Amino acid sequence: MAGTPDDLARFIEGERSALRATLPGKLAAIEAAWSAGDFASVQRQAHTIHGSAGTFGFHGVSRAAAALEESLEPATSAQPA
């Protein structure tokens, strides 16, 4: 049996709340990776936030994460995998 539109709305709001709750930890992890010079990790984490935030309607956060991800492309392409 398929869910109702209200079920979908509750699901999406739950996911939005979960993302909101986890963002501070995700940003702290980015800061730690940045401080350690692990720009590949920063780029991966920014990519994840970019997608998740965009999916759940946090477009400003998504754009900022995308900009960070793209700005690190030159640094990460020079690092060995």
Beta strands, then each sheet from edge to edge (+ up, - down):
end
